[in-house]
């Protein structure tokens, strides 16, 4: 009777083990959805780069003739930077989380050193009163753009490492606050208030997603708002920009000129625009038509429809970045993706807001559209990192139920042992008596 009970139990166990395990369909769909995210990110990025290249060629034609004697000089430089950006994009998309975390601290140290070197007289290249570039000729880099990417990696790395061992959020966020303050302060000394705002937005967004206390974040926002107001009125040119933003018609030929001309160009295109290459503002009326105010040229040449399509591409890229963060395979990747997406969103909001007149002019480029070698390469590296995170999420597979195996057993031996009938065990002492 006991032998029959043991045999029946074994047969039930074997049948349950052979029964297919039903897994959650949503879990099965995660790798497939993450793979499609990587593809969509690449396609939207390619579309933005093509639109940016075309619009830089159109908006810079007059400036290129005046300064370089050729219509194609500036767009040729943009093509060279785009080639470099594609290479960096491919490299960044193949980096693992371990490698990214190893270079996080080194990257923020290097970016900080470059920001300090940038302030040394005689080394940096100045433009419109701001020292923002290091190098000469075509080989000029903008350290503040490197600082954005480095800060994303560093903040994500520090929070991921410290939240496991610290019990107080103050200790977790202290190094993040110090590094962000140092980088933003160095950028303000250039002076470049727009980039400082982007750096602070990156740190705050990552800290918020990480779960920092709301009261601490609210106090930080209030302090930053007071600091921003103080920085805005501390220097005469910033104070003039703020006042011209509030009332550009008070000085239409001075501080309010850029904002007014940007809105004139944006409205001149109406629904369908004047046609590609037919802008009137780029003929010396609108300053920086291929950099800070390229969105005005887009509205003038492609109309409201074209401007909205460009905005739709940027919004799609940003939303895909947040979707990658939601499906990230690890904590560091999640926080880094949030920082990158916030970075691109802040730049888009600040640039477009300045062109349409709802925000002060700060000199922030439109991602992937405005002319700028360092900005284009670093932005493509950031999106490449998002693609890499999406790929790693696609490689994640749901857990499977695996039968226990005996060590040093060949497959055919295990199968033979499983199928061979087991004789009933005999209790000790129950054998034949002598």
C-alpha positions as CSV (number, residue, x, y, z in Angstrom):
1,X,0.0,0.0,0.0
2,X,2.8,2.4,0.9
3,X,4.7,1.5,-2.3
4,X,1.6,2.2,-4.5
5,X,1.2,5.6,-2.7
6,X,4.8,6.6,-3.3
7,X,4.6,5.5,-7.0
8,X,1.4,7.6,-7.6
9,X,3.0,10.6,-6.0
10,X,6.0,10.3,-8.2
11,X,3.8,10.0,-11.3
12,X,1.9,13.2,-10.4
13,X,5.1,15.1,-9.8
14,X,6.5,14.1,-13.2
15,X,3.3,15.1,-14.9
16,X,3.3,18.5,-13.2
17,X,6.9,19.0,-14.2
18,X,6.2,18.1,-17.8
19,X,3.1,20.4,-17.9
20,X,3.9,23.7,-19.8
21,X,4.2,26.7,-17.6
22,X,1.9,29.6,-18.5
23,X,3.6,33.0,-18.3
24,X,2.1,36.4,-18.2
25,X,1.5,37.8,-21.7
26,X,2.5,41.3,-20.6
27,X,5.8,40.0,-19.4
28,X,6.3,38.3,-22.8
29,X,5.5,41.6,-24.6
30,X,8.2,43.6,-22.7
31,X,11.2,42.5,-24.9
32,X,9.2,43.0,-28.1
33,X,8.1,46.5,-27.0
34,X,11.6,47.5,-26.0
35,X,13.0,46.4,-29.3
36,X,10.4,48.6,-31.1
37,X,11.4,51.5,-28.9
38,X,15.0,51.2,-30.0
39,X,13.9,51.2,-33.7
40,X,11.5,54.2,-33.2
41,X,14.2,56.2,-31.4
42,X,16.6,55.6,-34.3
43,X,14.0,56.6,-36.9
44,X,12.9,59.8,-35.1
45,X,16.5,60.8,-34.6
46,X,17.3,60.2,-38.2
47,X,14.3,62.4,-39.3
48,X,15.4,65.2,-36.9
49,X,19.0,65.1,-38.2
50,X,17.8,65.3,-41.8
51,X,15.4,68.2,-41.0
52,X,18.2,70.0,-39.1
53,X,20.7,69.6,-41.8
54,X,18.3,71.0,-44.4
55,X,17.2,73.9,-42.3
56,X,20.8,74.8,-41.3
57,X,21.7,74.9,-45.0
58,X,18.7,77.2,-45.7
59,X,19.0,79.5,-42.7
60,X,22.8,79.9,-42.9
61,X,23.2,80.6,-46.6
62,X,23.4,84.4,-46.2
63,X,25.6,84.3,-43.1
64,X,27.8,81.7,-44.8
65,X,28.4,83.9,-47.8
66,X,29.2,87.0,-45.6
67,X,31.7,85.3,-43.3
68,X,33.1,82.5,-45.4
69,X,32.4,83.4,-49.0
70,X,30.5,80.3,-49.8
71,X,26.8,79.3,-49.4
72,X,27.8,75.8,-48.3
73,X,30.5,76.5,-45.7
74,X,28.4,76.3,-42.6
75,X,26.3,73.4,-43.7
76,X,29.5,71.5,-44.8
77,X,30.8,71.9,-41.2
78,X,27.4,70.6,-39.9
79,X,27.8,67.5,-42.2
80,X,31.2,66.8,-40.8
81,X,29.8,67.0,-37.2
82,X,26.9,64.8,-38.2
83,X,29.3,62.1,-39.4
84,X,31.1,62.3,-36.0
85,X,27.7,62.2,-34.3
86,X,26.7,59.0,-36.1
87,X,29.9,57.3,-35.0
88,X,29.4,58.4,-31.4
89,X,25.7,57.3,-31.5
90,X,26.8,53.8,-32.5
91,X,29.4,53.6,-29.8
92,X,27.1,54.9,-27.1
93,X,24.3,52.5,-28.1
94,X,26.7,49.6,-27.5
95,X,28.0,50.6,-24.1
96,X,26.9,48.5,-21.1
97,X,25.6,49.8,-17.8
98,X,28.9,48.7,-16.1
99,X,31.0,50.7,-18.5
100,X,28.8,53.8,-18.2
101,X,28.9,53.7,-14.4
102,X,32.7,53.4,-14.5
103,X,33.1,56.6,-16.6
104,X,30.4,58.6,-14.7
105,X,32.7,60.0,-12.0
106,X,35.6,60.5,-14.5
107,X,33.3,62.3,-16.9
108,X,32.0,64.8,-14.5
109,X,35.5,65.5,-13.3
110,X,36.7,66.1,-16.8
111,X,33.7,68.3,-17.6
112,X,34.3,70.4,-14.5
113,X,38.0,70.8,-15.4
114,X,37.1,72.0,-18.9
115,X,34.6,74.4,-17.5
116,X,37.3,75.9,-15.3
117,X,39.8,76.0,-18.2
118,X,37.2,77.8,-20.3
119,X,37.2,80.7,-17.9
120,X,41.0,81.2,-18.2
121,X,41.7,84.4,-20.3
122,X,43.3,83.7,-23.6
123,X,42.2,80.0,-23.9
124,X,38.5,80.1,-24.5
125,X,36.9,81.5,-27.7
126,X,34.3,84.2,-27.0
127,X,31.2,85.1,-28.9
128,X,28.7,87.9,-28.0
129,X,30.5,88.4,-24.7
130,X,30.4,84.7,-23.6
131,X,33.3,82.4,-23.3
132,X,31.8,79.0,-24.3
133,X,34.3,77.2,-26.7
134,X,37.7,75.7,-26.4
135,X,39.8,75.0,-29.5
136,X,40.5,76.6,-32.8
137,X,39.1,76.4,-36.3
138,X,36.8,73.5,-36.9
139,X,38.1,71.7,-33.8
140,X,36.1,73.7,-31.1
141,X,34.2,72.0,-28.3
142,X,31.7,73.4,-25.9
143,X,32.4,72.1,-22.4
144,X,28.9,73.0,-21.1
145,X,27.4,70.4,-23.5
146,X,29.7,67.8,-22.1
147,X,28.6,68.8,-18.6
148,X,25.0,68.0,-19.4
149,X,25.8,64.4,-20.4
150,X,28.3,63.9,-17.7
151,X,25.8,65.2,-15.0
152,X,23.1,62.7,-16.2
153,X,25.5,59.8,-15.7
154,X,26.9,61.1,-12.4
155,X,23.6,61.8,-10.7
156,X,22.2,58.4,-11.8
157,X,25.3,56.6,-10.6
158,X,25.5,58.4,-7.2
159,X,21.8,57.9,-6.4
160,X,21.9,54.3,-7.5
161,X,24.9,53.5,-5.3
162,X,24.1,55.5,-2.2
163,X,20.4,54.7,-1.9
164,X,21.3,51.1,-1.1
165,X,23.5,52.0,1.9
166,X,22.2,55.3,3.2
167,X,19.1,55.7,5.3
168,X,18.7,59.5,4.9
169,X,18.0,61.2,1.6
170,X,20.1,64.2,2.7
171,X,23.2,62.0,2.5
172,X,22.2,60.6,-0.8
173,X,21.6,63.9,-2.4
174,X,24.4,65.9,-0.9
175,X,27.1,65.0,-3.5
176,X,24.5,65.5,-6.3
177,X,23.7,69.0,-5.0
178,X,27.4,70.0,-4.6
179,X,28.4,68.8,-8.1
180,X,25.3,70.4,-9.7
181,X,25.9,73.7,-7.9
182,X,29.6,73.8,-9.0
183,X,28.8,73.0,-12.6
184,X,25.9,75.5,-12.8
185,X,28.0,78.2,-11.1
186,X,30.9,77.7,-13.6
187,X,28.4,77.9,-16.5
188,X,26.9,81.1,-15.1
189,X,30.4,82.7,-15.0
190,X,30.7,82.3,-18.8
191,X,27.9,83.7,-18.7
192,X,25.3,81.2,-19.9
193,X,22.1,81.1,-17.8
194,X,20.2,78.8,-20.1
195,X,22.6,75.9,-19.8
196,X,22.7,76.4,-16.0
197,X,18.9,76.0,-16.0
198,X,19.2,72.8,-18.0
199,X,21.8,71.4,-15.6
200,X,19.5,72.1,-12.6
201,X,16.5,70.6,-14.4
202,X,18.5,67.4,-15.0
203,X,19.4,67.0,-11.3
204,X,15.9,67.8,-10.0
205,X,14.2,65.4,-12.4
206,X,16.4,62.5,-11.5
207,X,16.1,63.2,-7.8
208,X,12.3,63.4,-8.1
209,X,12.0,60.1,-10.0
210,X,14.4,58.5,-7.5
211,X,11.9,59.2,-4.7
212,X,13.4,62.2,-2.9
213,X,11.1,63.8,-0.3
214,X,8.7,66.4,-1.8
215,X,9.3,68.9,0.9
216,X,13.0,68.9,0.3
217,X,12.4,69.3,-3.5
218,X,10.0,72.2,-2.9
219,X,12.4,74.0,-0.7
220,X,15.1,73.5,-3.3
221,X,12.9,74.9,-6.1
222,X,12.1,78.0,-4.0
223,X,15.8,78.6,-3.4
224,X,16.7,78.1,-7.0
225,X,13.9,80.5,-8.1
226,X,15.3,83.1,-5.8
227,X,18.9,82.4,-7.1
228,X,17.6,82.7,-10.7
229,X,16.0,86.0,-10.0
230,X,19.1,87.3,-8.4
231,X,21.3,86.1,-11.2
232,X,18.9,87.6,-13.8
233,X,19.1,91.1,-12.2
234,X,22.7,91.0,-11.1
235,X,24.2,91.8,-14.6
236,X,23.0,94.6,-16.8
237,X,22.6,92.6,-19.9
238,X,20.5,89.9,-18.1
239,X,18.3,92.6,-16.6
240,X,17.8,94.2,-20.0
241,X,16.8,90.8,-21.5
242,X,14.3,90.2,-18.7
243,X,12.8,93.6,-19.1
244,X,12.7,93.3,-22.9
245,X,10.9,89.9,-22.6
246,X,8.3,91.5,-20.4
247,X,7.9,94.5,-22.8
248,X,9.8,94.1,-26.1
249,X,8.1,97.1,-27.7
250,X,9.8,99.4,-25.1
251,X,13.1,99.1,-27.0
252,X,12.2,97.7,-30.4
253,X,15.6,98.6,-32.0
254,X,17.7,97.5,-29.0
255,X,17.1,94.8,-26.4
256,X,13.7,93.9,-27.8
257,X,14.8,93.6,-31.4
258,X,15.7,89.9,-31.5
259,X,12.4,88.8,-29.9
260,X,10.3,91.0,-32.2
261,X,12.1,89.9,-35.4
262,X,11.7,86.2,-34.3
263,X,8.0,86.6,-34.0
264,X,7.7,88.5,-37.3
265,X,9.5,85.7,-39.1
266,X,7.5,83.0,-37.4
267,X,4.2,84.7,-38.3
268,X,5.2,85.5,-41.9
269,X,5.0,81.9,-42.9
270,X,1.2,81.6,-42.1
271,X,0.0,78.0,-42.7
272,X,2.3,76.6,-45.4
273,X,5.3,79.0,-45.3
274,X,7.1,81.0,-48.0
275,X,8.9,78.0,-49.3
276,X,12.2,76.4,-48.5
277,X,15.1,78.9,-48.9
278,X,12.7,81.9,-49.3
279,X,13.1,83.4,-45.9
280,X,13.4,87.2,-45.7
281,X,14.5,87.3,-42.0
282,X,17.8,85.5,-42.7
283,X,18.9,88.4,-45.0
284,X,20.4,90.4,-42.0
285,X,17.1,91.1,-40.2
286,X,17.2,88.2,-37.6
287,X,20.4,87.7,-35.7
288,X,21.7,84.1,-35.4
289,X,19.1,82.6,-37.8
290,X,20.9,79.2,-38.0
291,X,21.4,78.8,-34.3
292,X,19.2,80.3,-31.5
293,X,16.4,81.4,-33.8
294,X,16.3,78.6,-36.4
295,X,12.7,77.7,-35.3
296,X,11.6,81.2,-36.5
297,X,13.1,80.4,-39.9
298,X,11.3,77.0,-39.9
299,X,8.0,78.8,-39.3
300,X,8.7,81.4,-42.0
301,X,9.7,78.9,-44.7
302,X,7.6,75.8,-43.8
303,X,4.7,77.6,-42.1
304,X,2.7,76.6,-39.1
305,X,2.3,73.1,-40.4
306,X,6.1,72.6,-40.8
307,X,6.8,74.1,-37.4
308,X,4.3,71.8,-35.7
309,X,5.7,68.8,-37.5
310,X,9.2,69.6,-36.2
311,X,7.8,70.0,-32.7
312,X,5.9,66.7,-33.1
313,X,9.2,64.9,-33.9
314,X,10.9,66.4,-30.8
315,X,8.0,65.6,-28.5
316,X,7.9,62.1,-29.9
317,X,11.6,61.6,-29.2
318,X,11.2,62.9,-25.6
319,X,8.2,60.7,-24.9
320,X,10.1,57.7,-26.3
321,X,12.9,58.6,-23.9
322,X,10.6,58.5,-20.9
323,X,9.1,55.2,-22.2
324,X,12.6,53.8,-22.3
325,X,13.1,54.9,-18.6
326,X,9.8,53.1,-17.7
327,X,11.1,49.9,-19.2
328,X,14.7,50.2,-18.2
329,X,16.3,46.9,-17.0
330,X,18.1,48.5,-14.0
331,X,18.0,51.5,-11.7
332,X,20.9,53.3,-13.1
333,X,19.6,53.1,-16.7
334,X,16.2,54.3,-15.5
335,X,17.5,57.4,-13.8
336,X,19.9,58.2,-16.7
337,X,17.1,57.9,-19.2
338,X,15.0,60.3,-17.2
339,X,17.8,62.8,-17.0
340,X,18.4,62.7,-20.8
341,X,14.8,63.0,-21.6
342,X,14.4,66.0,-19.2
343,X,17.5,67.6,-20.8
344,X,16.1,67.4,-24.3
345,X,12.7,68.6,-23.1
346,X,14.1,71.6,-21.3
347,X,16.1,72.7,-24.2
348,X,13.1,72.4,-26.5
349,X,10.9,74.3,-24.2
350,X,13.4,77.1,-23.6
351,X,14.3,77.6,-27.2
352,X,10.8,77.5,-28.7
353,X,9.5,79.6,-25.7
354,X,12.1,82.3,-26.5
355,X,11.2,82.3,-30.2
356,X,7.4,82.7,-29.6
357,X,8.0,85.2,-26.8
358,X,6.8,83.4,-23.7
359,X,10.3,82.9,-22.2
360,X,13.4,85.1,-22.0
361,X,16.1,84.7,-24.7
362,X,18.9,82.5,-23.2
363,X,20.8,81.2,-26.2
364,X,19.8,77.5,-25.8
365,X,19.9,75.6,-29.2
366,X,17.1,73.6,-30.5
367,X,18.1,69.9,-30.2
368,X,19.3,68.3,-33.5
369,X,18.0,71.3,-35.5
370,X,20.2,74.3,-34.6
371,X,23.8,74.6,-35.9
372,X,26.4,73.5,-33.4
373,X,28.9,70.7,-33.6
374,X,29.3,69.8,-29.9
375,X,25.6,70.1,-29.2
376,X,24.8,67.8,-32.1
377,X,27.4,65.1,-31.2
378,X,26.5,65.1,-27.5
379,X,22.8,65.0,-28.2
380,X,23.3,62.0,-30.5
381,X,25.4,60.3,-27.9
382,X,22.6,60.8,-25.4
383,X,20.0,59.3,-27.7
384,X,22.4,56.5,-28.5
385,X,22.5,55.7,-24.8
386,X,18.7,55.6,-24.8
387,X,18.8,53.1,-27.7
388,X,21.3,51.0,-25.8
389,X,19.0,50.9,-22.7
390,X,16.1,49.9,-24.9
391,X,18.2,47.1,-26.5
392,X,19.2,45.8,-23.0
393,X,15.5,45.8,-22.0
394,X,14.7,43.8,-25.1
395,X,17.3,41.2,-24.2
396,X,15.6,40.6,-20.8
397,X,13.6,37.4,-20.8
398,X,11.0,36.2,-18.4
399,X,12.0,33.5,-15.9
400,X,11.6,29.9,-16.8
401,X,11.0,26.9,-14.6
402,X,14.1,24.6,-14.9
403,X,14.3,21.1,-13.5
404,X,17.0,20.4,-11.1
405,X,19.9,18.4,-12.6
406,X,22.4,16.2,-11.0
407,X,26.0,17.4,-11.6
408,X,28.3,15.5,-14.0
409,X,25.3,13.8,-15.7
410,X,25.1,13.5,-19.4
411,X,21.7,14.4,-21.0
412,X,21.0,10.8,-22.1
413,X,21.9,9.4,-18.7
414,X,19.5,11.8,-17.0
415,X,16.7,10.9,-19.4
416,X,17.3,7.2,-18.9
417,X,17.3,7.5,-15.2
418,X,14.1,9.5,-15.3
419,X,12.2,7.0,-17.4
420,X,13.6,3.9,-15.6
421,X,11.1,2.5,-13.1
422,X,12.2,2.7,-9.5
423,X,11.9,-0.5,-7.3
424,X,10.1,0.0,-4.0
425,X,12.3,0.7,-1.1
426,X,12.5,-2.0,1.6
427,X,12.7,-0.9,5.2
428,X,15.9,-1.8,7.0
429,X,15.7,-5.1,8.9
430,X,12.7,-6.3,6.8
431,X,14.9,-8.7,4.6
432,X,14.9,-12.5,4.7
433,X,15.9,-14.0,8.0
434,X,18.8,-16.4,8.0
